[in-house]
Amino acid sequence: MDKKRIYLSSPTMHGEEQKYVQEAFDTNWVAPLGPNVNAFEKEMAAYTSCGHAAALASGTAAIHMALRLLGVKRGDVVFVSDLTFSASCNPIVYENGTPVFIDAEPDTWNMSPQALKRAYEKYPNPKAVICVHLYGTPAKLDEIMEICKAHGTPLIEDAAESLGSTYRGKFTGTFGKYGIYSFNGNKIITTSGGGMFVSAEEEAAKKVTFLATQARDQARHYQHSQIGYNYRMSNVTAGIGRGQLLHLEEHKAKKKAIYERYREAFADIAALHMNPMNPDGDANCWLSCLTIDKDSKITPDMIMDALDQKLNAESRPIWKPMHMQPVFADCDFWPHEKDGESVGTDIFERGLCLPSDIKNTEAEMEGIIRTVKELF
């Protein structure tokens, strides 16, 4: 392992981040909150046209706050995408709610509108729907929003992986009642760790800011009338985010170029298929993914092992669907087709995430492609 590590998706710094961080140090605003936090919220709101934003410690915290605002409590059902990372649904359990998992559909790998429709037959009054835009690809928002509207259910968009992606010209995260973004270290831009709650409603963002700052009442002394959380982003990490946001479009363009490079390179291998794009959207291509035909002798593990052993290159399995996770074994699950197999399980079993770091050199990309093609 003396070769340089080729990462799946690592942070890419540019220099402007340091300017904002230095300002925080020079003014002694290193404690939570400060000018960078306020500015980052305004800059994110301006970029996405979301209306209002609250900078938080993580995307998970943003989902938790969205559920708090909706009043999720013990026994309340929340529909959530099944093919995702556990952070999308863990906050439901924080509030003692009941996750009900909605299968993926094959066109975008996102929440299946037809499975969502059937779930309402058993659960006519869910407290919320959490729709994930997987790997940066927008979900079928028109169909999902129409279903939610027909049943009066608020939509929370988990756009943790899709910052910069658009659906019919509008940014993901800004369609639902509430939206969330993540700035984890592997995301398209990073604050090292952090997230953002967004909403068109100013009062919602203010309430989240209040709850995320330990719900301290306006009083000279320390007074609390409800339970709060230590969820606010720090002024230092917000400075990193401000510098990163200046390069979001550049990062998106490079991610899309990586996806196209793989797509063209593997076009002549019938058994390989890139993760699908939504024709009504413009994906940020956060991670480029492959699936392999069931009858192929080559497995995802074989590709991941070859990349690791030959190139010291990091790749990952597709997210393991939530209904397959031991911790959620007792939760209900609705497949894409009635009485059909899980689409998400099929994608998980046949898929993998390829190295998608925007710092990959042409030689590294050629090596990754060659390693995969040699297996076939």
C-alpha positions in Angstrom: 0.0 0.0 0.0 2.8 2.4 -0.9 0.7 3.9 -3.7 -1.0 7.2 -3.2 -4.6 6.6 -1.9 -7.3 7.3 -4.4 -10.3 8.4 -2.4 -14.0 7.9 -3.0 -14.8 11.5 -2.3 -12.5 13.6 -0.1 -12.5 17.4 0.7 -11.1 19.8 -1.8 -9.8 23.0 -0.3 -9.1 26.2 -2.4 -7.7 28.9 -0.1 -10.7 31.2 0.4 -11.8 28.9 3.3 -8.6 30.0 5.2 -9.5 33.7 4.8 -12.8 33.3 6.6 -11.4 31.0 9.2 -8.6 33.5 9.9 -11.1 36.2 10.3 -12.8 34.1 13.0 -9.5 33.7 14.8 -8.5 37.4 14.3 -11.8 38.6 15.8 -11.8 35.8 18.5 -15.1 34.4 17.1 -14.0 30.8 17.6 -16.9 29.9 19.8 -20.2 28.8 18.4 -22.1 31.4 16.3 -20.7 34.6 14.9 -20.5 36.5 11.6 -19.5 33.5 9.5 -22.6 31.5 10.6 -24.9 34.4 9.8 -23.3 35.0 6.4 -23.2 31.4 5.5 -26.9 31.1 6.1 -27.6 34.1 3.9 -25.3 32.9 1.2 -26.8 29.4 1.1 -30.3 31.0 1.1 -29.3 33.2 -1.8 -27.7 30.3 -3.8 -30.6 27.9 -3.5 -33.4 30.6 -3.4 -34.8 28.6 -0.5 -35.9 31.6 1.5 -34.4 31.0 4.9 -31.7 28.8 6.4 -30.3 27.7 9.8 -26.8 26.4 10.0 -26.5 23.3 12.2 -24.0 20.7 13.3 -25.0 18.1 10.8 -27.6 17.1 8.2 -28.9 14.6 10.7 -29.6 17.5 13.1 -31.5 19.3 10.4 -33.8 16.3 9.8 -34.3 16.0 13.5 -35.3 19.7 13.7 -37.7 19.3 10.8 -39.4 16.5 12.6 -39.6 18.5 15.8 -41.3 21.3 13.9 -43.9 18.9 12.5 -44.6 17.6 16.0 -43.6 14.0 15.4 -44.2 12.0 18.6 -44.5 8.5 19.9 -46.4 6.2 17.5 -46.5 8.7 14.6 -45.7 7.1 11.2 -43.2 8.8 8.9 -42.7 7.5 5.4 -39.0 7.6 4.4 -36.8 6.4 1.5 -35.6 2.9 2.0 -32.4 3.0 -0.1 -30.4 5.6 1.9 -28.0 6.1 4.8 -29.4 5.6 8.3 -29.1 9.3 9.1 -32.2 9.8 6.9 -34.4 7.9 9.3 -32.6 7.7 12.7 -34.2 11.1 13.8 -37.6 9.6 13.4 -36.7 7.2 16.2 -35.2 10.1 18.3 -38.8 11.4 18.5 -40.2 7.9 19.1 -41.9 7.9 15.7 -42.3 4.8 13.5 -40.3 4.7 10.2 -42.2 3.1 7.3 -39.8 2.4 4.4 -40.7 3.1 0.8 -38.8 1.2 -1.8 -36.7 2.7 -4.6 -37.8 2.8 -8.2 -35.4 1.7 -11.0 -35.6 5.0 -13.0 -33.7 7.1 -10.5 -33.1 4.8 -7.5 -35.1 7.2 -5.4 -38.5 6.9 -3.6 -41.0 5.0 -5.7 -44.2 7.0 -6.1 -46.3 3.9 -6.7 -45.0 2.3 -3.5 -45.7 5.5 -1.7 -49.3 5.5 -3.0 -49.8 1.9 -1.7 -48.4 2.8 1.7 -51.2 5.3 2.2 -53.7 2.4 2.0 -52.5 1.1 5.3 -51.3 4.4 6.8 -53.6 7.1 5.7 -52.3 9.8 8.0 -48.5 9.8 8.2 -46.9 12.7 10.0 -44.4 13.4 7.2 -42.7 12.0 4.1 -38.9 12.1 4.0 -37.7 11.8 0.4 -33.9 11.3 -0.3 -32.2 12.5 -3.5 -29.8 9.5 -3.7 -26.2 10.1 -4.8 -27.2 13.6 -6.0 -29.9 12.4 -8.5 -33.3 14.3 -8.1 -36.3 12.1 -7.2 -39.5 12.2 -9.2 -40.6 15.2 -7.3 -43.7 16.1 -9.3 -45.3 12.7 -8.6 -44.2 12.5 -5.0 -45.4 16.1 -4.2 -48.7 15.4 -5.9 -49.3 12.3 -3.6 -48.2 14.3 -0.5 -50.5 17.2 -1.4 -53.5 14.8 -2.0 -53.1 13.5 1.5 -52.1 16.7 3.2 -48.7 15.3 4.2 -45.7 17.6 4.6 -42.6 16.7 2.6 -39.1 16.9 4.0 -36.4 16.7 1.3 -33.2 15.0 2.4 -30.9 16.7 -0.1 -27.8 15.8 1.9 -26.2 14.3 -1.2 -27.7 16.6 -3.8 -26.7 20.2 -3.0 -26.5 21.9 -6.4 -28.8 19.4 -8.1 -31.9 20.8 -9.8 -35.3 19.4 -10.8 -37.0 21.3 -13.6 -34.6 24.2 -13.0 -35.2 24.5 -9.2 -32.8 23.3 -6.6 -33.5 20.1 -4.7 -34.2 20.8 -1.0 -36.5 23.7 -1.9 -39.6 21.8 -3.0 -40.8 20.4 0.3 -42.1 22.2 3.4 -38.6 21.7 4.8 -35.2 20.8 3.2 -31.9 19.7 4.6 -28.3 19.7 3.3 -25.1 18.1 4.6 -21.5 19.4 4.6 -19.9 16.2 5.8 -16.3 15.7 4.7 -17.2 13.5 1.7 -20.0 15.8 0.3 -19.7 18.0 -2.7 -18.7 20.9 -0.5 -17.7 20.5 3.2 -17.5 22.4 6.4 -15.6 19.3 7.8 -18.9 18.5 9.5 -22.2 20.4 9.4 -25.6 20.8 7.9 -28.3 23.2 6.9 -32.1 23.4 7.5 -33.9 25.4 4.9 -37.5 26.6 4.4 -39.5 29.2 2.6 -41.0 30.0 6.1 -38.9 32.5 8.1 -40.6 31.4 11.3 -39.5 27.8 10.7 -35.9 28.8 10.4 -36.1 31.0 13.5 -37.7 28.2 15.5 -35.0 25.8 14.4 -32.3 28.3 15.4 -34.0 28.6 18.8 -34.3 24.9 19.4 -30.7 24.2 18.2 -29.4 26.8 20.7 -30.6 24.9 23.7 -34.0 26.5 23.5 -32.9 29.3 25.8 -35.7 31.8 26.5 -35.2 35.5 26.2 -34.3 36.3 29.8 -31.3 37.7 31.6 -31.0 34.5 33.5 -30.9 31.0 32.0 -34.5 29.9 31.5 -35.8 27.1 29.3 -39.5 26.4 28.7 -38.9 23.4 26.4 -36.2 20.9 25.6 -33.4 22.2 23.3 -30.4 20.9 21.5 -26.7 21.8 21.1 -27.0 21.7 17.3 -25.7 25.0 16.0 -22.8 25.2 13.6 -19.6 26.9 14.8 -18.3 30.1 13.4 -15.0 28.4 12.4 -16.6 25.6 10.4 -19.1 28.1 8.8 -16.1 30.0 7.5 -14.9 26.8 5.7 -18.4 26.5 4.2 -18.4 30.1 2.9 -15.1 29.5 1.1 -16.4 26.1 -0.2 -19.6 27.6 -1.5 -17.7 29.8 -3.9 -16.6 26.6 -5.7 -19.8 24.6 -5.6 -20.5 24.9 -9.3 -16.9 24.1 -10.2 -17.1 20.9 -8.0 -20.4 20.0 -9.7 -18.9 20.3 -13.1 -16.0 18.1 -12.2 -18.3 15.5 -10.6 -20.4 15.4 -13.8 -17.2 15.0 -15.9 -16.2 12.0 -13.8 -19.6 10.4 -14.3 -19.4 11.0 -18.1 -15.9 9.6 -18.2 -17.0 6.3 -16.6 -20.2 6.2 -18.7 -18.4 6.4 -21.9 -15.6 4.1 -20.8 -18.0 1.3 -19.8 -20.5 1.7 -22.6 -19.1 -1.3 -24.5 -19.5 -3.7 -21.5 -23.0 -5.0 -21.7 -23.1 -6.2 -18.1 -22.2 -2.8 -16.6 -24.7 0.0 -16.0 -24.1 3.5 -14.5 -26.6 4.8 -12.0 -29.5 6.3 -13.9 -30.2 10.1 -14.2 -33.6 11.8 -14.0 -34.3 13.4 -17.4 -36.2 16.1 -15.6 -33.3 17.0 -13.4 -29.7 18.0 -13.4 -27.7 15.9 -11.0 -24.6 17.0 -9.2 -23.2 13.4 -9.7 -21.9 13.4 -6.2 -20.9 9.7 -6.5 -20.7 7.7 -9.7 -22.1 4.2 -9.3 -22.3 0.9 -11.2 -24.5 -2.1 -11.2 -23.6 -5.4 -12.7 -26.0 -7.8 -14.4 -27.1 -10.7 -12.2 -25.8 -13.4 -14.6 -22.3 -11.9 -14.6 -19.4 -13.9 -13.1 -18.0 -10.6 -11.8 -19.3 -9.3 -8.5 -19.2 -5.9 -6.9 -16.8 -7.3 -4.2 -14.4 -8.4 -7.0 -14.3 -4.9 -8.5 -13.8 -3.3 -5.1 -11.1 -5.7 -4.1 -9.3 -5.2 -7.4 -9.4 -1.4 -7.1 -8.1 -1.6 -3.6 -5.3 -4.1 -4.2 -4.1 -2.8 -7.5 -4.5 0.9 -7.1 -5.1 1.6 -3.4 -8.4 3.1 -4.6 -11.4 3.5 -2.3 -14.8 2.3 -3.5 -17.9 1.5 -1.5 -21.0 -0.7 -1.6 -24.3 0.9 -2.4 -26.2 1.9 0.7 -27.7 -1.2 2.3 -31.5 -0.6 2.3 -33.0 0.3 5.7 -35.5 -2.5 5.8 -32.6 -4.9 5.7 -30.9 -3.3 8.7 -31.1 -5.3 12.0 -32.1 -2.2 13.9 -35.2 -1.7 11.7 -36.1 -5.3 11.4 -39.6 -4.7 12.9 -40.5 -1.8 10.6 -42.9 -2.0 7.7 -41.6 -1.9 4.1 -43.4 -1.2 0.8 -41.8 -2.6 -2.4 -41.9 -0.8 -5.7 -44.2 -3.5 -7.2 -47.0 -5.0 -5.2 -45.8 -8.5 -4.0 -42.6 -7.8 -5.9 -38.9 -8.0 -5.0 -37.3 -4.9 -3.5 -35.7 -2.7 -6.1 -33.3 -1.3 -3.5 -32.1 -4.7 -2.4 -31.4 -5.6 -6.0 -29.4 -2.4 -6.5 -27.5 -3.0 -3.3 -26.6 -6.6 -4.2 -25.4 -5.7 -7.7 -23.9 -2.3 -7.2 -21.0 -0.3 -6.0 -19.8 3.4 -5.8 -16.7 4.1 -7.9 -13.9 6.5 -6.9 -15.5 9.9 -7.5 -12.9 12.4 -6.1 -12.6 15.6 -8.1 -8.9 15.6 -7.5 -8.4 12.3 -9.4 -5.8 12.7 -12.2 -6.3 11.5 -15.7 -3.8 8.7 -15.1 -5.7 7.7 -12.0 -9.0 7.6 -13.9 -7.5 5.6 -16.6 -6.1 3.1 -14.0 -9.6 2.8 -12.4 -11.3 2.2 -15.7 -8.6 -0.3 -16.9 -8.8 -2.2 -13.7 -12.6 -2.6 -14.0 -12.4 -3.5 -17.7 -9.7 -6.1 -17.2 -12.1 -8.1 -15.0 -14.6 -8.4 -17.8 
